[in-house]
Amino acid sequence: MADNPASDLPATADVVQAPPVTPLHPVASAMESPLLQLEVDALLSETSPLPEEVAVFEEVVERLKQALQQLKSVQVGPEQAEAYLSSSGLSGMGPFPFHPPSAAAITGSSAQQSLAKPNLVIDVAVTIPKACFYEKDHLDCKYHGKRALWLTVAAAQLKKHAMFKQQEWVLFNNDARKPALLLKPWLNADHTPTFSIRLIPTITQDTFPLAKLTPDRGNLRPATAAAPSSTAAAAGPVDEVKGQKKRKRADADSDQAVIQGKGDVIVEPRAAVRLPTPHYNTSIIADMMIDDHQQALQSATDAIPKLSETLVLLKVWMRKHGLSNQADGFDGFLVSMFAVHLVQQSRVNHAMSHVQLLRAILHGLADLRSFSQGLFMQWGQSQGSRAATAPSQQAMRKAFEVVFVDGSGWCNLAAHVSKSALKQLQGCAKRSVSLLDRAAAGQHTFDPLFLTKHSPLTMYDYLFHVSIPQPKAAQLQTQDVPRWVLAEKKLLGLVKQALGSRATLVHVHPRRPTMSSPKKTGITPPGDTILVGVQVDPAAALQLRDMGPPADDAQAAAKFRQFWGDKAELRRFQDGNIAEAVVWECGPAERHSVVDRVVTYALGRHLPAGSTVSRHADSLDSVLQSKHAEANAQIEASRQLDAAVDRLSKQIRGLTNLTLKVVSTQPLSSTSRHTTPFYPLPHPLAGGGAAAGTGRIPRCLEPTELLLQLEGSGKWADDPEAFRKMKAALGVQLAQALETSFGLDAEASEDYVDVLTDGFAIRLFLFSNRDEVMAAKADKESSQPSVSKVLSQRAQHHGLVSGLTGQNAAFSMAARLAVRWVAAHMMAGVHLPVEAIELIMTAGFLPASAAVPPPGSPLAGFVRFLQLLSQHPWKDRPLVVDPEAELTPAQHKDIDRRFDAAKAKGQLRGFTICTPTDLDGSAWGQGSMSTGMRQRLVKLAGRSLQVLQEQLESPEVAVPPSTVFRTPLSDFAALIALREEALPHPDRAILGSVASTSTEDEEDDGLLSSKKARARLHSIPRDLVQKKGPGKLRKELLIGFDPVSLFLHQLQERFQGYASFCVDGIGGHVIGIKWSAKAQEVAPFDVNKAHMLERAEAEEHRSAPHVQSCTLSVSAVLTDIKALGAGLVHHVESSTR
């Protein structure tokens, strides 16, 4: 072949055409974000090896080359790698002539200065001399057996060197046929290198004829072939040479005969034709072409020096997104070769910066046209590849799922890559390009690109652990693809067929075989359990009906029924069509688990006996269930509540006897956004009909809040207090109108109107065109935000969050889990408002938050919330939530400026969460949360995420995932145990009642209030309601009364600065106390705080003569707390720490 490949291609070969050059996005050629470039430079300095480390690399590799040259030629028997040869079906091999390597050279990342910490592995390619092989060793794994035997002998001789004693066997590219030796050099006791050296055996391109290794050739003996003769075990290399002549006659075509042992020829029957073995053949070709690949990489990095560091960025990106450790996906070598391809196509150039090069490579990977018809690099100049005509493109596409052929035209670099792994890579690359473009627009995207670490739990919406019994033998000699890989491919097809349009991606994570010793253990096949990850389309995932082919298509209908079995049925649809269908029956609270049910049923029907399927979609459902209300009852109650709110809104807008007409209504409560962990159930005292169940009826009823927008008027008072009184008068008028017009039970107060309808309490707030002006005046006179300002913020928040609830069905339950988790860890409400939790969850569902798709299941959404909460740099950067992309680059800069200014003044304490209507993030994230409380919550989120990963990604872990909702009470210095009967909803608690474990005699405590006073918090007996009727007992109903929050507010005011108080406001029985640093300080005596102070013991603590210095008395404070909470507090206990 001449130097110009295009002019000298054989006439019978396909002309390799490069894909059309895709112009870069305009952002790629413009000036990228300076901040992103600085962050990238800092990342490169952290991940690239230091010059002194490189010097150590080079010294150790040089000494390794010297050791390799000193290896002795010996004649060894197969017993040196007995276990490996046996597991590969090569137990009959004869003696092997070992010779030192003909060459040894650094290859891969280390040769291109593109190693990325912390995984520093230097690849050294060692070339096995051609004299170690025979002409037909490419058949029946003989090459691989001798390759392993050569490496075993080399390892034994290297072990005599002190530097290379520590050795470990690994499998190269997860290929059970190709072991590699991992050396961990030891220099001295004071210096242990943090890198490893991987020895990769290779061969020259003239070792075997390439024409014998085309994808359509069969080089493995079929499983039906005759067993080798008994003389094979004793045959030696000399005997095998004698068989070469007979082999030429009997095996002119390798599909019909196999030579074994001393001149014996086993001619297989014509029916046992050798099937094509493209993967087996490629594994040999890859060893022959490794030098060519290295030369191509070197040429590309010489042409574009910045490419080496860009490859470091790519490897960090892949590592963080869980792509580099997939056995069937792209690795660092493949993305490097793809970058070489872009260089050859002139799609990147030396004038580009690191970020622009990165974007160009990711853009090329994301382009679906790149791999749709296969990717073929430009023809190279290797001598071996010119000896025969390269396989056609059609042959490559027929043999492999993914085609990426190197410059020789022979080696498919992506032979091991699956379509699902490629699709996942392309999806991540596409979203990463979008993140880079957002960075150019002023947004912070460095963290989701390079710092946020993903695992299967964060990448998929649904996870399944499928256990399939399989034989323990590897049987590599007769199969092009190992049988465990075939089982994984079958499983992939079943799951994809079962889910249909529900799934956007199904990925079966390949299991990894292992080899600890070629001599003792050989190849150990992977375990029985397979991890399956599924990404779904949220709009289609929860459908309860799968429509099949029409009834008149008999063949398709038969296939449909064969797959679904008894589950399939013939149905007539509303449009008149009659078709096959599968219907999944489940309640509204169980609908998020329909994907689990579909997969479990399909696999249970088609997998062999003894197979098991573990699913996890409903593993956290229990934390959203109370003792006295089923989950389905709560979902039904939410629907009734929505209907009641809509009905009341229409009635209010229709009122004509009001001074100012109500023009619109706006929900404010999380119940209307469907993000509350527990919905209020219809109450019999509020017109909800007869209460079902047994026990008592709760006395406290949570109101659903509604904002009423009044029509404009110029007659409002200018004084804020007079303005407030006028609104109160309008509220009285509204309550009377609702009572007279519709017979509703309505009661007005100075700030709101409570209405009882359809079993629910709805609290109405009036809002006019003058409220914002009055709020501004009130804010000048008080440090606390006015009621009008808070109502306005809540209305804006509801509009921002509720839109996402309708777009993604998984958001609602995911937010409920997040609120329940924060409350369970005693941080929701006082320390972190529910609105802030919803905003963090909203950020996790936005495309700009990560390079993985938005969550498609409640569990995936909750995991994304924990990931964002634990990994976002809250101290250095605000969290920007912008669902509609309303913010301009100037506004993004303004947000950063405000954040930096507040940070410089020391005003940042909690979470800074900015929205288009709250650029400084002061509305929800700050609150009363201290820096210590923020750190505690972030730490708990990271710990919970780690626990969920261990429990849901590892089938061996049997601990229920709901344990992440149990907070460690040891975090607190003291605990306040509350009386269960005094709580509004004790049945919602996750932790059991602490009061029940106390041995304290409550009746002897003089601080307790009377039984009559305590009884006012008790629930109402159902038989009393039935006896007297709801109307007479309606005044006993306490709307919006929460004794725990009121008590907590009193504690915060009384002991402000000395202690922080935490409680699970949803149903917790315990209040935790954390003392502040001020509580440990010594200060002069203060008569106003005399009840909680004690004398400082040391004289040196006195601030002045005759002035007594004091410290906080913990026992006095706890006694004061118990007295303050009489009737609500059961007992108070201090930690023994």
N, C-alpha and C positions, 0 to 999 in steps of 0.2 A: 504494500500500500504506500502510495506516495505521500509527500508532506501535505499536499492539499487534499483533505479527506473528501471534500464534496465532489472533486473531479474524478477520483479514482475508486469510488464505491463500486462494488460488484453490481452487475446488472440485475441480479436476482434479489439483491438486498433492498429493504425499505429505505427510502431516503429519510434521514432523521431531520425533521424540521423543528426549529426552536419555536416555542409558543410566542404569540405576538407580544411585543413589549408593552407592558401596561404602564401608562404614564403615572407618575407619582401624584398623590394628592397635593394640591397647592400648599397645604400646610407643611408638607415634608420639605419643600424647597425654601420655605420662608424661614425667618429666624425663629428658632424654637424658644421655649421658655428658658430664660437665663437661670431661674431657680432650679428647673429640672436638670439643666446641664451641670450646675454645681453639685446637685445631689448625685448625679450619675458619676461625676469625677470622684466624689467622696466614696461612692460604692466601689469603684474600680480600685481605689487605693486600699480599701479594706479587704477586698476579695482576691486581689492579685498577689502572688508571692513576692516577698521582699528580695532585693538583690543578694543579700547574704544567704537567703534560703535557696535561691537559684544556684549560687556557688556550691552549696552543699549537695544539691541535686546532681550537678555535673560531676562533682568529685566521686559520689557514690556510684553513679552510672559508669564512670570510667573504670572504677575498680571492679564493677560487675562485668564489664567487657573483658577485662583482663582475666577474671576468673572463668569466664566462658571459653576463652581461647585456651585455657589450661586444662579443659576437660579432656579426659582420656578416652580413646576409642576402645570399646569393649564389645564382646559378644554376650548379650544378655538373653535370658529366657523370659517367656511370658509371665512367669510367676512374679516378676517385679510389679506388674499391674494386673494381677490375677483377677481381683474383684471387678475392676472396670471392664476388662476384656470379657469376663463372664456375663456381666450385665448387658454388654453390647452384642452378645452372641458370637464372640470371637475366641472362645476358650480353646480352639484348636490351632492357634497360631504357633509357628515354630520359633526358633531362636532369631534374635533381631540384632543386626550389626549397628551399634551405636557409634556415631562420629560427632566430633565437635561441630558447632554451627559454622556455616560458611560466612555468615555475616550477622552482625547485631547492631541495631540502630534505634534511636529514640523515634517514636512515631506518635501520631495523635496530637492531643492538646499541648503536651509539654514541648513538642518540637515547634509549635507555632506560638509559644508564649501565651497560651489561652487557658491555662489552668485556673480553676476557680476554687477558692477556699470554701468550706473546710475540707472538701473531699479532694485531696491532692494525691492522685494516682498517676505515676509516670509509666506509660506504656513503652515497652522495649520489644521490638520485633526481632526474633531470633530465627534465622533461616536454616532449616534442616537440610543437610546436603542431599542431593538427588540420589547418591549412592545408597541411601537408607531405604529406597523404595524400589519396587518392581513395576513393570509396565502396566499390569492389571490391578494395581493396588487401589485404583479408584473405585473398584467394585466392592460391594458388600461390606462396607465400613472398614476395610483393611487399612486404608490410609489413616482413618481416625484412630484405629487401634495402635498403629505404629507411632502416630503423632503423640498419643497419650503415653506410650511406652518410652519414647524418646524423652519427653518432658519429665517422666518419673525418674529416669536415670540421671538426667541433668540436675534434678532437684536433690537427689541423693548425694551427688558429688559436690554441689554448691553448699550443702549443709555442713561440709567440713570446714568451710570458711566461717569464722566467728561472726562476721558482719551479716551473713545470710542464713543464720540458723533458724530464725523465726519465719516459718513458711505457712501458707494457707492455700488450700485448693479452692478455686472458684470456677464457674462455668462462663465462658466467653459468650456474651450476648444471649444468655439464658439457653444456650444450645447444649443439650446433654452430650452431644458427640464431641464437643470441643472444650476440654478443660484448659484452664490457664493457671499459672503459678503466681501467687501473690507473695512477694517478699517484703518484709518489714525490717529494713536495715537497722542495725545496732552499731553505733559508733563508739560510745563510751558511756560510763555511768552518769556523766554530767550532761550529756547531750543525746537525747533521744529524738530522732527526726519525726516530724509529724506527717510524713508522707510514706507512700508505699510504691513498690515497683511491680508491675504486672508483666510477666514474661508471656509473650504471645508467639507460639510457634507458627512459622510460615514456610512456604516452599517457593521455588522459582517457577516462572511461567512455562518452562519447558519440561516440568516434571511429568505432567500428563497432557495428552492431546486435548485441546479445548473442544474439538469436534465430538469427543466422547461425553461432554458435560453439558450439552444443550438441554433446555428445559423439557423437551419432549423425549429425552432418553431415559431409559430405566436402568439403574445401576445397583438396585437392591434385589436380592432374591425374594420372590414371593413367599408368603407364609406356607404355601402348599408344596414348596420344594422339598426334595428328598433330604434326609439328614446326612451330614458328612460321614464319610467312612471312618472306621475305627483307626485307620492308619494315619489319619490327618493329625491326630494329637501328637504323634511321634515324629512327624515330618519336619525337616529343617529347611533352611533357605536353599540349600543346594538341591534338595528334592523338588522344591517349588520351581526352581529354574528349569529343571528337566520338564516340568509340565507346561512350560511356555509354548513349546512347539505344538503339543496336543491342543493347547488352548486356542491357538491360531486356527486349527482346523475345526475343532468342535464348537468354538465360541467366536466365530468370525463376526457374528452379531451377538452382542452380549445379552440379548433377550432370550437366548435359548440354552446356554450352558454355563456351568460354574466349575472352576478347577478347585479341588480340595486335596491337599496333601501330596503324597508321593505319586505324581503322574496320574492320579485318578481324575477322570472326567465324569461328572454327573450331568447327564443331559436331561433337562427337564422336559416334561410333556409339552406339546405344542399349545395345549390349553392354558398352561401356567405361564402366560406371557408376562414379562417384566413390565410393570406399569411405569409411566413417567415419574421421575423423582426429581422435580425441579428444586425443591428446598435442599435436598441432600447434595445435589450437584452444585448449587450455589454456595453451600458451605465450603466446598473444596475450592471453587473459583475465588472466593473472597480471600482465602489464604494466599492465593497466587497473585492477586492484584493489589496487595496492601502497599507495595512500594509505589505503584502508579498513583494510588489515592494520596499518598503522602506528597508526591511531587506536585499533584494538582493543588493541594492545599498550600504548599510552599509558594507556588507561582501566584496564587490569588493574594496571599498576604504580602508578598513582595510588591505586587501591583498596588495594593491598598493597605498601607501599614496599619491604619486604624482598625482594620478588619479583625485583627487578633483580639483587641480589647472589646470590640463589639461582640465577638463570640463569647467572651466572658459574661457580658450582660445577658446574652441569650441563654447561657447555661444557668445563670442565677434565676432568670425568669422561668425557665422550665422547671427548675428544682422547686421553686416556691409554689408553682401551680401543679405539682405532683405529676408532671409529664415525663421527667427524665428517668424515673424508676419503673416505668411500665415496660414489661417484657415484650409487649407487642406494639410498642410505640417508637417514636423518634427519640434518639439519644443525642448526646453532644456531637458525635461524629456525623450523624445524618444531617443535622441542621448546619454543620460546618460545610458539608458537601453541597447542601442546597445554596449556601452563600457563595460557594465556588461557582455554582451554576449561574447565579445572578451576575457574578463578575464576568463570566464568559459571554453572557448575553448583553453586557454593557448596561445593565439596569441599576448598577451602583458604580460610583466612581470615587476617586481619592479626595475630591473636594468636599465630600460629605463629612459631617460631624458624626460623633458616636450615636447620637440620638437619631439623626437622619438615616444612618446606616441600619440601625435597629428597626426603625419604622419600615424601611424598604424591605428588609428580610421578612418581617412579620406580615407586611402587606402581600408579599409574594406567597407566603405560606397560606394566608387566608384566602387567596384567590382560588375559587373552586375549579377554575379552568386549568390550574397548574397540574393537577393529578387526575383529571377526568379521563384523559386518554393515555395516561402514563407520561413520565418525564424522562427525557433522554438527553444526556449531556453531550457536548461536542466530542467528536471523535478524537481520540488521543493517538500517541505514537508508540505504544508499547509493542515490543517485538513479538511477544507471545500471542497477542490478540490479532496480529496481522497474518498469522499462520492459517487461519480458517475464516470462513464467512460467518459473521456474527449472526445470532438468531434474529428473526424478524420481530418487529414490534408486536405483531399479532400473536406470535408465539409467547412473548413475554406477558402480554395482557391475559392470555388464556391460562397461563400457569400460576399467576400470582394475583392476590387481591389488590395490592398497591405496587405500582411499577415506578422505579426511579433507577434508571440504568446509568452506569458510570461511563466514562469516556472510552473505554475499551469496547463497549457494546455487548459485553458478556455478563457482567456482574450486576444483578439487581440489588442495589444497596438496601432497598426496602422490602426484601423478601420476607422478613419476619413481621412486618407491620400489618396490622389489621385495618379494615375500613373504619371500624368504630373508633379506634385509637387515632387515626388520621382525622376523622371528623371532629373529635374532641380537640385535637391540636389546632385545627383550622378555626374552630369556634373561639378558642382562647386567643388565638392570634388576631382574629377580627375585632374582638372586643378590646384587645390591648391597643390596636391601632386607634380605635376610637378614644381610648384613654389618653394616648399621646396627643391626639388632636385637641382634646379638652385641656391638656396642659398648656398648649400653645395659646389657648383662650384665657389663661389665667387661673385655671383650677389646679388643685393639688392632687396629682395622680401617681406620684412616686410610690407611695405606700402600697396601694393595691397592685402596682406593677411588680415591685421588687421586694417588698417586706412582708406582705400578708402571706402566711403559709397556708396552703390548702392540702386537704387529705380527702379520701373518698367521702367522708361524712360531709364535708363542705362543698364538694364538687357535684354531688348527685342529690336528687330529690328523694329517691327511694333506694334502699339497700336490701339485698337478699343474700343470705348464706345458704348455698345449695350443696348438700352432701350427696355424692354419687359414689357408690362402691365401685372399686376398680381393682384389677389385678395389680400385684405389687412388682411384677417384673417389668423392666424398662423396655425390652424387645426393640432395640434400636436398629437391628440388622435388617429387619424385614419391612420397616415402615418409613415412608418419606417424612411423615409427620407423626410424632409420638401419639400414642392412643389417648393420653390425657388431654392433648390439644384437640383431638377430634371430638372428645366429649364436651370440651368447652365450646367448640363451634356449634355442635348440636344444641347445646343449651342456649347459646345466643340466638339461634334461629327460632327456637320455641318461644322465648320471651318476646322477641320482636313480632312474631306472628300473633301471639296472644294480645299484646298491647295495641298493635296497629297504629292508628293515628294518635293515640294517647302519648306515645313516646316520641321524643325528638332525638334521643340518643340512648342506645343500650350498649353497655360495655361490660364484657366479661373479663375480669382481671385474670390474666394467665397465672397459673401456679408455677412455682419455680422448683425444679429438681435441685438436688444438692449432691455434693461429693466431698467428703472429708478426707478420703484417702483412696487412691487408685488401687492400692494393694489390699486393703482390708475391707473397705465398704463398697467401693464402686459407686455407681449412679444410684441414688435413692430417689425414686419417683416422688412427686409432691403428694401432699395429703389429699383426702377425699373432698374437703370443703372448698367451694368456689365462691368468690365474691362477685356479685352482679350489681352494677350500678345503673340506675335509670334516671335520665332527665326527661321531664314531661312537659307537655304544652298545658299550662294551667287552664286554658279555656276548654280543653277536651278531656283532661285527665279524669274528671269526676263524672263523666257521663255514665248513666246506669244501663244503657242499651247499646249493644254492638250489632249493627245491621249487617247481615250477610248477603249473599247473592239472591236474585229473584227466584221464585219457585220454578219458573219455566226453564231455568238453566240447570238441568239435572246433574251434569258433571261437576259444576262448581258447588252446587248444593250438597252433593255427596262428600266432597272434600271438606266442606264446612262442617258437616255433621260428623265426619270422621275425626276432625280435630277436637270439636267441643263435646261430642258424645251426647249424653242425656240432657246437657245444659242447653243444647240447640233446640229451637222450636219454630214452627211456622206461624207467622203473625201477619195480620192485616193492619196496615198503617193508615193514618188519616187521609193521605193522598190517594188511597185506594190500592196501592201496591201491596202485593203479597210476597213476602220474602222471609228468608231464614233470619233468625235473630237470637241473641243471647241477652237475657235480662238479669241484672244483678240487684238483688233485694237487700237493702240496708237502710237503717234509720238516718235521719238528717245529721245526727251527731257522729255517725260512723262513715259518712260518705267519703271523707278524706282517705279512708283505708280501702276504697274499691280497687285501686291499683294492686294492693297486696292480695286481695281476694282473686283477682283475675290471674295473676302470676301463680299463686299457690295452687289454684284449681288446674290450670293448664299443665304445670310441671308435675303435679300429682298424678295426672292422667297419663302422661307420656314418658316419664322417667322410669327406670327399672325399679323393681321392688327393693325396698331398703333405703331408698333415697328420702331425704328430708329437706324441708324448706323452712328457713327462719326468716321472719319478717319483723319490721320495727315501726311501721307508720303509726301504730296506735300505742306505742310504748309509754307515752306521757299522758294519755287521756285521763288517767286516774286522778291527776292533780286538779282537773277541772270538774270533778264530780263531788257533790256533797252527799252526806249520809241520807238526807231526806228528799233528794230530787235527782232523778235520773238525767243523764246527759241529753237524751232526746226531749225530755220535758223542758229543759232549759232552752233548747233551740226553738221549740214550739212557743215558749213564753216570749222569746225575742221577736218572733213573727207577730204575735198578738200585740206586743208593745208597739212595734212599728205601725201596725194598723190603728192602734189607739191614738198614737201621736198624729198620724195623718188625718184621722177623723176629727180630732180636736182642733187641729190647725185649720181645717176647712170651716169648722163651726165658728172659730174666732174671726177668720177673715170675712165671714158672712155677716157678722154682727153690724147692725146699722145704728144702734142706739148708744154709740160711744162718742165722746167729745172728739177724740182723734181716732181715726180708723186704723186698724192693723193692716198694713200693706203686704207684709211677708213674715214668715217664721223661719227660724234657723235653729236646728238642734245644737246642743252644746255638750251633752253627756256622752261618755264612751259607750253607753248602752246603745245609742243611736248609730255609733260607728262600728258596733259589734266587736269592740276590743276589750270589753270588760270580762274578767274571768268568770263571773257569775251574774246571770241576768236575774232581775227581780221576778219572782213568780206572781201570778195573779192572786191578789189578796182578797179573802172573802169580806173583809170589812171595807174594802174599797170598791165593791161592786163586782168582785170576781167570781161570784157564785159560790157553791159549796166547795169547801176545801177537801181535796182528796188526801188519803193517807191517814196515819194515826199520829198521836202525840199532841203537841201544842202548836198553836199558830203564833208566829213571831209578832211581837208588839211593834217592832221598828220596821219601817218601810222606806226603802231607798227611792228618792224621787228622780225622775228623768227630767232634765232641765231643757227649757225651750226659750229662745230669745225672740221677742216680738218687736218687729220694726214698725214704729208708728209713722203716720204721715207727717209731713213737714208742717211747722207752724212758727210764726214769729212772735207768739205771745208768751213764750217761756220766760221765767224769771232769770235775771242775771246772777243772782246770788246762789252759790252752790247749795246751801241748805234749803232755801226756798224752792229751788229747782227739784230737790229730792222730795220735798213735801208734796209738790204738784204731781210728781210721778206716783207717789203713794196714793194720792186721791184718785188718779186714773186707775190704779190697781184695784181700789175698792169698787169703782164703777164697773170694771171688767168682771170682777167676781160676782157682783149682783146680776150683771147681764147674763153670764153663763148659767146662773142658778135659775133666773126667771125664764130664759129662752129655751134652755135644754134640760133643766132639772138636774144639773150637775152640782155636786158638793164642792164648793169653792170657798176658800178662806184667804183673805188678803192680809199681808203684813206690810211693814214699811218698805221692804226691799223686793218682795216677790209675792206671787199669788200661787197657792197650792190648790190643785184640782184633782179630785178623785174620779176616775172614769175607767170602766172596763177592768177593774181590778188593779189598776196602777195609779201611782201618784205622779203627777206631772207638775213641775214647778216652772212658773212663767216669770220671765224678766222682761221689763219694758225698756225699749231703747229708742231714742229719738235722734233727730238731726243735731241736737244741741249737746248730746252726751259727751262727744269728744272735746268740745270747748270747755264744758264743766269739769271734765276729767283733768284737763291741763291746768285749770285753776286750782283744783284740789291737790294736784301733785306738788304744786309750789308750796302749799301750806303743810304738807305731810310727807314723811319719808316713805310711807307705804303707798302702793298704787291704789287708785280709787277703784270702786266697784265697777264703774263704767269702763275704765280702761281694761280691767281684767275680763269683763264680758266681751269687749271688742277683740282682745287677744284670743279668747277661747273660740269666738266665732270664726276668726281667720284660721285658727288651727284646725277646726273641724272641717272647713272647706279644703284645706291642704291634705288632710289624712283620708277623709271619706272617699275621695276620688280613687285612691289606690285600693280601697276596700272593694270597689266595684270592678276594678280592672283585674285583680288577681285573687282568685278564690282562696288561696292559701294564706293571704295576709291576715284575715280576721282571727283565725285560730292561732296563728303564730304570735300575733300581738297579745292575745289572751294568755298564752304560755309565758311570754316575756313579762307581762305585768304580774302574773302569779309568781314567777321566779323572783323578781325584785322584792315583792311583798313577802314571800317566804323567807327571804334573807333579811327581813325587817328593815328595809330601806325605802319602800315606796311611800308616797304621801308627803311626809314632812321633809325628808331628805331629797327625794327625787320624785317630782310630780308625774302623774300618769301621762301627761302630755309629752314630757321629755322622753319617756320610755317609748311612746308611739313614734316620736320623731326619729329616734335611733333605729327603730324597726323599719320605718319608712326608708331611711337611708340605705338599709341593707337590701331593700327590694328595688333600688334604682339601678339602672345599667351602669351608672358612673361609679358605683361603689366597688366593683370587682371585675376581673377579666373572666369570671365564670357567670353563667346566666342567672337571672333573678330566681329566687327559690320558687319551686313549684309544689311544695308540700308544707304543711304546718311545721313538721319536724325540721325540715331544711331551713325554713324561715327562722325558727328559734335558734338553730345552730349559727346561722348568719348573724343574728343579734348578739349572741355570746362572743362570736369572733370579732365583730366590730367593737363591742364594748371593751374587750380585753386587749385588743391590738391597736386601736386608734391612738395616736400620740396626743392625748388630751392636754398635756402640759405645753405642747409646742404649736398646736394647730387647732383651729375650731372645726367642728363638724358642720358642713354646709348641706342643708337639705333643700333641694330645688327640683321638685318632681316635674315641673313644666318647663325647665330650663329658662326661667325668666331673668336670671341675673346676668348682667353684662360683665365684660372683663373689668370695667372700671369699678363695678360694685364688688367684684371679688377682691380687688385690691383694697377697696375701702373696708371690707370685712377683715382682711389681714392687718390693716393699719389700726383698726379699732382693737383688735385682739392684742396686738403688740403693745399698744398704749396701756391697756388694762393690765397686761402682764407686767409691764415696767412699774406700774403703781402698786403691784401686789394685790390687785382686786379679784384675781381669778381664784376660785375655790372649787367649784363643782365642775359640771360639764358645760362647755360653751357650744351651744347648738344654734346655728344661724339659719334663718329662712328669708325668703324675699321680703317679708314684712317685719323682720326682726334682725337687722344687720349686725347688731352688737351681741346677740345671743343672750339677752338679759331676761327674756320672758319666762323661760321654763328651766333651763339647765342649771342655773346658779342656785336659786332658792336658799335654803338654810344649810345646804350641804357643805361640810368642811373638807379640807384637803385630805384629812385622814379617812373620812368616810368614802370619799371618791376612790382612794387607793384600796380600801377594803372591798368595795364593790367590783373594781377592776380585777383584783386578785381572785375574788370568788368566781367571776366570769371565766377567767383563764382556767381555774381549777375545774369548773363544771364542764367546760369544753373538753378538757383533757379526759375527764371521766367518761363523757359521752363517746369520745373517740375510742377509748379502750373497750367500752361495753358494746358498742354497735359495730365496730370494725373487727372485733375478735369474737368468734363464736364460742370460744372457751369460757368467756366471762359470763357468769350467771347472775350477777348483781343487777337488780332492776334499775333502768335508767332514771326512774323518778327519784332516786336517792340524791340527785343534784339539787333537789328542792328542799333538802333538809340543811338548815344552817347550823354551823357549829356554835353552840351556846358558850363554849369556852372562850370565845372572842370577847366576852363582856366581863366587866369587873363585878357586876352585881345583877341580880335578876329580880323582877317584880312579877310574881305569879298572880294572875287574875282569876276571878271566880267564873267558872264556866256558865253558871246560870245568869250571870249579869251581863253576858255578851250578847250582842244582837244576832250573830250568826256563828255560834261555836262549832257547828257541823262542818264548816268550811276549812277548819284548821288542818294543816299538814302535820305539825307536831302534836303529840298528844297533850292532854291537859297536865301541866306541871302541878297544878293544885291537887290533883288526885293522888300524887305521890307523896304529899306532905303529911307528916305525922302531927302537925301542929293542931291544937284544939281550938277551933275557931270560935266556939261559943264562950270561951273564957277570956277572949280578947276584948277589953273594954273600949277599944277604939272603933269597934264595929257599930254601924248604925243599927237601928231597930229592924226587926223582921219586916215590919210594914214598909219601911223605906226601901229595903232591898227588894221586896216583892214587886215594886213598881217597874223593875227591869225584867221581871219574869215574862215568859210567853203566856199567851192566853189559851186556856184549855178549850179544846174543840167542842166538848159537850156544853160548855157555857155559851159558846156562840150559837149553837143549835137551839139552846133553851131560850135565850133572851133575844136572839136575832141580831144581824149585823148592824142595824140602825142604832140600837141602844148602846152598842159597844164601840161605835165609830170614834167617839171622843177619846177612847183609850189608845187609839193608834198614834204612834210617834213617828212623824214624817221627817226623814232626814236626821234623826237623832242618832248620834254615834258617841256613846260615852267614852270609848277608848281614845278617840281623837281629841275629845274635849279634855280628858285627863292628861293626855300627852302635851297638849298646848299649855296647860297650867304648869306642868313640870318644866317645859322649856322656858317659860317666863320666870319661874321661881328660881331656877338654878342655872340661868343663862351664864355661859362662860365657864362654869365649873364641870358640867357634864353634858353628854349627848345621850339622847334616848331613842331607842329603836324598837319598832313593834311591827308585827304582821297585822296590818289594819284590816285585812280581809276576814280573818277569823282566828288570829293568834291568841294564845293564852298567856304570853310572856312579853314583858317589856325589858329590853336589855339596857344596861347603863354602862357607858364608857366615860371614865374620868378624863378630863382635859389636863393639860400641863399646869393650868392655873390652880387646879385643886391641890397640887403638890407644893405650891409656893407658900412661903411664909410672909405674912402681911400684918400691918398694925390692926389692932382690934377695931371692929366696926359694930356699933351698937345695933344697927339695922339687921345685921347677920349674926347676932349673938347666939341664936338658937342652933346654928350649924357650925360653930367654930369651937376649937379647943386650944389650950395654951401650948405654944411651942416649947419643947423641953429644953433645948439648948439656949444658954444665955446670949451667945453671940448672934442669935437671930433677932435680938431686940433692935428695932430701928432707931430708938432714942431712949434716953433715961426716963424711967417712970412710965414708959409706954409698953404695954404688954403686946408681944407678937403672938400671932395665932395662925393656926392652919385649919384646914377643913376637917371636921369630924365626920368620918364616914358613917359611924353608927348613928350619930344625930341626924344626918341627912336621911338615912334609910328609915328611921323612926318618923321623921317628918313626912316622908313620902307615904308611909302607911297610913298616917293620920289624914293626909290630904285625900287619899283614895279610899276612905272608909266606905265599905259596902261594895266596892269594886275590886279592891286588892285582897287577895287571900293571904299571902305572906311575902316577905322580902328576904332575900338571902344574898349574902356577899360571897364572892368567889374566895376559895382557899388559896389561890395563887399568891 
